[in-house]
């Protein structure tokens, strides 16, 4: 393990020198790749430097401890120092093992969040709205930018579909485990008998990608404009500002109408389209490598039930890792997803270590 880390340290230093090379900085794609690599390696390098200092301190204490001519009191202090530093070194070694797990190159990217009404009619639409609010508050807690790209409201309240762009640091790495079917169990306000109903909403999280990540041939696109509908301002229904883009080779369709202009909506729709195409390419790549189940906590497949929100018991259960918490209100209304997110990241790392 230590030999591997030494190689990483050397690569980190070589990259650091390369970043000052004018030829590297002139190649934007290569420069971005180097910056991304440095961000991934930085934690390992810094943790390894800390590990080496602790190991050296333990070695120095051992020298004093083994000196038969040393003062008794000094040797007792050296023994305590040796023990403390060895324990710290063991803990740091475990942290280094986790850091050596290959990081998803998309983890530091912004994310496209899609929430859709699932089975359950009106209650499902209301639940989709609740999930939207939960993620909005989660973004606020992390100081992330939360921008609605497209929103379709249900006739009796709630959302049929909403697409959001979330911008900030390390977003996809924290939110990618939200993909899948989220199930809710609660008594609807319209239920006179007090019976608990089960409804569902589908969540998809995709990394937001740039032009350099996905190449799209303009000839493969069919772009339609139409008049926006719903709440949004005085321009609604007066200009053809809404945009619908169809990617002909795959049949993917993206519509955006919440922007203030046709140009803004086209730009938003292209960002969503690039992310969906990238997601398709990544799934195909992972499937070919037969690592989909080994490298993720869940498959992320949209037909997979990932979590249940039980309101009568104030309980939330993530089925992939068997985690159950009894603070549903704090999670849904307060957006406090940290405990679930941390547990999913930890479980993913452990699974990757075991598969390595």
ChimeraX attribute file (.defattr): number of C-alpha atoms within 10 A of each C-alpha:
attribute: neighborCount
match mode: 1-to-1
recipient: residues
	/A:1	9
	/A:2	11
	/A:3	8
	/A:4	9
	/A:5	17
	/A:6	13
	/A:7	10
	/A:8	17
	/A:9	19
	/A:10	12
	/A:11	15
	/A:12	21
	/A:13	12
	/A:14	11
	/A:15	17
	/A:16	14
	/A:17	10
	/A:18	15
	/A:19	17
	/A:20	10
	/A:21	12
	/A:22	9
	/A:23	12
	/A:24	15
	/A:25	15
	/A:26	10
	/A:27	10
	/A:28	12
	/A:29	12
	/A:30	14
	/A:31	18
	/A:32	14
	/A:33	12
	/A:34	19
	/A:35	14
	/A:36	14
	/A:37	15
	/A:38	18
	/A:39	13
	/A:40	20
	/A:41	19
	/A:42	14
	/A:43	14
	/A:44	21
	/A:45	21
	/A:46	11
	/A:47	15
	/A:48	20
	/A:49	13
	/A:50	15
	/A:51	21
	/A:52	13
	/A:53	13
	/A:54	21
	/A:55	19
	/A:56	16
	/A:57	19
	/A:58	23
	/A:59	16
	/A:60	14
	/A:61	21
	/A:62	17
	/A:63	13
	/A:64	19
	/A:65	22
	/A:66	12
	/A:67	10
	/A:68	9
	/A:69	9
	/A:70	11
	/A:71	12
	/A:72	11
	/A:73	9
	/A:74	12
	/A:75	20
	/A:76	13
	/A:77	15
	/A:78	21
	/A:79	18
	/A:80	14
	/A:81	19
	/A:82	24
	/A:83	15
	/A:84	14
	/A:85	21
	/A:86	18
	/A:87	15
	/A:88	16
	/A:89	21
	/A:90	14
	/A:91	12
	/A:92	18
	/A:93	17
	/A:94	10
	/A:95	15
	/A:96	20
	/A:97	16
	/A:98	17
	/A:99	17
	/A:100	18
	/A:101	15
	/A:102	13
	/A:103	14
	/A:104	11
	/A:105	13
	/A:106	18
	/A:107	18
	/A:108	19
	/A:109	20
	/A:110	23
	/A:111	29
	/A:112	28
	/A:113	28
	/A:114	22
	/A:115	27
	/A:116	24
	/A:117	25
	/A:118	22
	/A:119	15
	/A:120	17
	/A:121	14
	/A:122	20
	/A:123	27
	/A:124	25
	/A:125	28
	/A:126	24
	/A:127	26
	/A:128	29
	/A:129	23
	/A:130	16
	/A:131	21
	/A:132	24
	/A:133	16
	/A:134	20
	/A:135	24
	/A:136	19
	/A:137	21
	/A:138	21
	/A:139	19
	/A:140	13
	/A:141	14
	/A:142	12
	/A:143	12
	/A:144	18
	/A:145	14
	/A:146	20
	/A:147	15
	/A:148	17
	/A:149	24
	/A:150	21
	/A:151	20
	/A:152	18
	/A:153	16
	/A:154	17
	/A:155	10
	/A:156	11
	/A:157	12
	/A:158	20
	/A:159	24
	/A:160	22
	/A:161	22
	/A:162	20
	/A:163	25
	/A:164	23
	/A:165	22
	/A:166	23
	/A:167	19
	/A:168	16
	/A:169	15
	/A:170	16
	/A:171	21
	/A:172	26
	/A:173	20
	/A:174	18
	/A:175	22
	/A:176	23
	/A:177	23
	/A:178	22
	/A:179	25
	/A:180	23
	/A:181	23
	/A:182	25
	/A:183	23
	/A:184	23
	/A:185	20
	/A:186	18
	/A:187	18
	/A:188	16
	/A:189	8
	/A:190	8
	/A:191	10
	/A:192	8
	/A:193	8
	/A:194	11
	/A:195	11
	/A:196	15
	/A:197	13
	/A:198	18
	/A:199	24
	/A:200	26
	/A:201	28
	/A:202	25
	/A:203	26
	/A:204	22
	/A:205	24
	/A:206	25
	/A:207	26
	/A:208	24
	/A:209	22
	/A:210	14
	/A:211	10
	/A:212	9
	/A:213	13
	/A:214	14
	/A:215	11
	/A:216	15
	/A:217	8
	/A:218	9
	/A:219	8
	/A:220	12
	/A:221	16
	/A:222	12
	/A:223	15
	/A:224	13
	/A:225	18
	/A:226	14
	/A:227	15
	/A:228	20
	/A:229	14
	/A:230	12
	/A:231	11
	/A:232	13
	/A:233	9
	/A:234	9
	/A:235	14
	/A:236	18
	/A:237	15
	/A:238	10
	/A:239	14
	/A:240	16
	/A:241	23
	/A:242	27
	/A:243	27
	/A:244	18
	/A:245	20
	/A:246	18
	/A:247	19
	/A:248	12
	/A:249	8
	/A:250	10
	/A:251	10
	/A:252	13
	/A:253	17
	/A:254	21
	/A:255	24
	/A:256	27
	/A:257	30
	/A:258	26
	/A:259	20
	/A:260	15
	/A:261	16
	/A:262	20
	/A:263	13
	/A:264	17
	/A:265	23
	/A:266	24
	/A:267	16
	/A:268	24
	/A:269	25
	/A:270	20
	/A:271	19
	/A:272	28
	/A:273	23
	/A:274	21
	/A:275	22
	/A:276	22
	/A:277	20
	/A:278	20
	/A:279	17
	/A:280	13
	/A:281	13
	/A:282	13
	/A:283	16
	/A:284	13
	/A:285	13
	/A:286	14
	/A:287	12
	/A:288	10
	/A:289	9
	/A:290	11
	/A:291	12
	/A:292	18
	/A:293	13
	/A:294	17
	/A:295	19
	/A:296	18
	/A:297	20
	/A:298	21
	/A:299	18
	/A:300	22
	/A:301	14
	/A:302	15
	/A:303	12
	/A:304	16
	/A:305	20
	/A:306	24
	/A:307	23
	/A:308	20
	/A:309	25
	/A:310	19
	/A:311	17
	/A:312	11
	/A:313	12
	/A:314	14
	/A:315	16
	/A:316	23
	/A:317	19
	/A:318	18
	/A:319	14
	/A:320	16
	/A:321	16
	/A:322	8
	/A:323	14
	/A:324	15
	/A:325	14
	/A:326	14
	/A:327	14
	/A:328	21
	/A:329	15
	/A:330	13
	/A:331	21
	/A:332	20
	/A:333	15
	/A:334	16
	/A:335	20
	/A:336	20
	/A:337	18
	/A:338	13
	/A:339	11
	/A:340	20
	/A:341	17
	/A:342	12
	/A:343	14
	/A:344	23
	/A:345	18
	/A:346	14
	/A:347	16
	/A:348	20
	/A:349	22
	/A:350	16
	/A:351	17
	/A:352	17
	/A:353	16
	/A:354	9
	/A:355	10
	/A:356	10
